Amino acid sequence: MRVSKTAVTKYLALAESAGLSWKQARECEDAALHERLNPAAPAPRRGEVFVQPDRASIRQERKGATLQLLWEQNQAQGRCYRSSCFCELYREFAARLGICMRPVRRAGEKLVADYSGDTLGVFDG
């Protein structure tokens, strides 16, 4: 079916959280199944305001942390956007900074690893 293992695992988890068995899922129509697996998010109550994330401080905290972790911290502090919107707002902010480094490399010439943790010290033996 050309579906990734990750997508299958995601939908199995959604079905389990919705309380759907394989037999029930097979008998459901596509639209009803989609509705059961992806329930609509509750609309914000009238007068409820989402807290705008402080993107500059997030940029400072970004070293050693993922956006998911930073979103969870913001979520714990109060009403916040969903994770996808939070990440999108941060990426728009970061794109406006204009910081860019695009090294030109030939395929297979070097191996580059991206690491978001603390940097390692270099010692001259």
C-alpha positions in Angstrom: 0.0 0.0 0.0 3.1 2.2 0.1 2.4 3.6 3.5 5.2 4.2 6.0 5.5 2.3 9.2 5.3 5.6 11.1 1.9 6.4 9.5 0.6 2.9 10.3 1.8 3.2 13.9 0.1 6.6 14.2 -3.2 5.3 13.0 -3.1 2.3 15.2 -2.5 4.5 18.2 -5.4 6.8 17.1 -7.7 3.8 16.8 -6.7 2.5 20.2 -7.3 5.9 21.8 -10.7 6.1 20.1 -11.6 2.6 21.3 -11.9 1.2 17.8 -11.4 -2.5 17.1 -10.3 -3.8 13.7 -13.8 -5.1 13.0 -15.4 -1.8 13.9 -13.0 0.1 11.7 -13.7 -2.2 8.7 -17.4 -1.6 9.0 -17.2 2.2 9.3 -17.5 4.4 6.2 -14.5 6.4 5.4 -15.9 9.8 6.5 -17.2 8.3 9.8 -13.8 6.6 10.4 -11.9 9.8 9.7 -14.2 11.7 12.2 -13.6 9.1 14.9 -9.9 9.0 14.4 -9.5 12.8 14.1 -12.0 14.4 16.4 -12.3 18.2 16.0 -10.3 20.3 18.4 -12.5 22.1 21.0 -13.0 25.7 19.9 -11.7 28.3 22.3 -14.3 29.7 24.6 -15.5 33.2 24.1 -13.1 35.7 25.4 -10.3 33.1 25.8 -7.0 34.4 24.5 -4.0 32.4 23.4 -0.7 33.5 24.8 1.8 34.6 22.1 5.1 32.8 22.7 8.1 35.0 23.4 10.1 34.0 20.3 13.3 35.9 21.3 13.6 34.0 24.6 12.8 30.7 22.8 15.7 31.4 20.5 18.0 31.8 23.5 16.7 28.6 25.1 16.9 26.7 21.8 20.4 25.4 22.4 20.1 21.9 23.8 16.3 21.7 23.5 13.9 20.7 20.8 10.9 22.9 19.8 8.6 20.1 21.1 10.2 20.5 24.6 10.0 24.3 24.5 6.3 24.0 23.4 5.6 21.7 26.4 7.2 24.2 28.7 5.1 27.0 27.3 2.0 24.8 27.4 2.6 24.2 31.2 2.8 28.0 31.8 -0.6 28.7 30.4 -2.9 28.6 27.4 -0.8 28.3 24.3 -1.1 27.4 20.6 -1.0 23.8 19.4 2.5 22.4 18.8 2.3 22.7 15.0 1.3 26.4 15.2 3.9 27.1 17.8 6.6 25.6 15.6 5.4 27.5 12.6 5.4 30.8 14.4 8.9 30.2 15.6 10.1 29.2 12.2 8.6 32.3 10.6 10.4 34.4 13.3 13.7 32.6 12.7 13.4 33.0 8.9 13.1 36.8 9.3 16.4 36.9 11.2 18.2 36.3 7.9 20.8 34.1 9.4 21.8 31.5 6.8 24.7 29.2 6.1 24.5 27.0 3.0 27.8 25.2 2.5 28.3 23.7 -0.9 29.4 20.0 -0.7 29.7 17.2 -3.2 27.7 14.1 -2.4 29.6 11.6 -0.3 32.5 14.0 0.3 31.9 14.6 4.0 29.7 13.3 6.8 28.0 16.1 8.8 26.1 15.4 12.0 23.7 18.0 13.4 23.7 18.1 17.2 21.5 20.4 19.4 23.2 19.6 22.7 26.0 21.3 24.5 29.2 21.6 22.4 32.2 19.5 23.2 35.5 21.0 24.1 38.5 20.4 21.8 41.9 19.7 23.4 45.2 19.8 21.7 47.1 16.7 22.8 
